[in-house]
Amino acid sequence: MPYSPSTVQMRIHTRLGPVRLAASPLGLAGLWFEGQRHEPLHHLEGPLAWAEAADHPLLMQAAQQLGAYLAGTRTAFDLPLDLSSGTAFQQEVWRALLAVGRGTTTSYGALGRELARPLAMRAVGAAVGRNPLSIVVPCHRVIGAGGALTGYAGGLDRKTALLALEGAWPAPGVSHGAASALAARAYP
């Protein structure tokens, strides 16, 4: 499904690297780390790029909340979201991700079972990977069935840093110091 033609964007810098935010008339429509897989680059740069809107109220609010979240002073987001860029199945998966609480993780299989599609792990994984609202729709909280960190469109270093910030990583058997050191080295 396409994005609204009225979508606007803003580029910000965070402790995890540059981020692009996008807003439609319905809500926050995108949050991508620069260079992450599946970012809609043709909408972010070039002749078809969405208009820059540094003073857009929702984008400014999203930037403020993201900064506070990454600083550890905010634990949740309070923003209207526009998930309409995805298929009906993707939207269903993204809504399920919103229920995965801070400090917890889930697996692709568990999400599939929650959606009454226990054999759809790969389809769930593909939908998670195409999530247009990194961090806000917490796809970083999905790990492998055995507890291992698995793919993240924004990179495994960022996933590790986000899970450590939320207290969900390291998993049992991984020292907290080692995980924190990895996250600190990657994103001081």
Long-range contacts (C-beta under 8 A, 24 or more apart in sequence): 1-84, 1-85, 1-86, 1-87, 2-85, 3-29, 3-30, 3-40, 3-43, 3-50, 3-85, 4-29, 4-82, 4-84, 7-43, 7-50, 8-50, 8-51, 8-52, 8-53, 8-56, 8-59, 9-43, 9-44, 9-49, 9-50, 9-51, 9-52, 9-53, 9-59, 10-52, 10-53, 10-54, 10-56, 10-59, 10-60, 10-63, 11-52, 12-63, 12-66, 12-67, 14-66, 14-67, 14-70, 15-70, 15-71, 15-187, 15-188, 16-70, 16-154, 16-158, 16-161, 16-162, 16-187, 17-158, 17-187, 19-66, 20-44, 21-59, 21-62, 21-63, 21-66, 22-50, 22-59, 22-132, 23-53, 23-56, 23-58, 23-59, 23-62, 23-82, 24-82, 24-84, 26-80, 26-82, 26-84, 27-58, 27-79, 27-80, 27-81, 27-82, 28-58, 28-59, 28-62, 28-79, 28-80, 28-81, 28-82, 28-133, 28-136, 29-81, 29-82, 29-84, 29-85, 29-132, 29-133, 30-85, 30-132, 30-133, 31-62, 31-66, 31-132, 31-133, 31-134, 31-135, 31-136, 32-132, 32-134, 32-153, 32-154, 33-134, 33-153, 33-154, 33-155, 33-158, 36-134, 36-153, 36-154, 36-155, 37-129, 37-153, 38-129, 38-130, 38-132, 38-153, 39-153, 40-132, 62-136, 66-135, 66-136, 69-135, 70-165, 72-165, 75-102, 76-102, 77-135, 77-136, 79-136, 81-133, 81-136, 81-137, 83-132, 83-133, 83-137, 85-132, 86-127, 86-130, 86-132, 89-123, 89-127, 90-127, 90-130, 92-127, 93-124, 93-127, 93-128, 94-127, 94-131, 94-133, 94-137, 97-128, 97-131, 97-137, 97-138, 97-139, 97-141, 97-142, 98-137, 98-138, 100-138, 100-141, 100-142, 102-138, 102-166, 102-167, 102-168, 103-166, 103-167, 103-168, 104-141, 104-168, 105-141, 105-142, 105-143, 105-163, 105-168, 105-169, 105-171, 106-141, 106-142, 106-143, 107-142, 107-143, 107-144, 107-145, 108-142, 108-144, 108-145, 108-150, 109-145, 111-142, 125-151, 129-153, 135-162, 141-166, 141-168, 143-171, 147-171, 147-172, 157-182, 157-183, 157-186, 157-187, 158-186, 158-187, 160-186, 161-186, 161-187
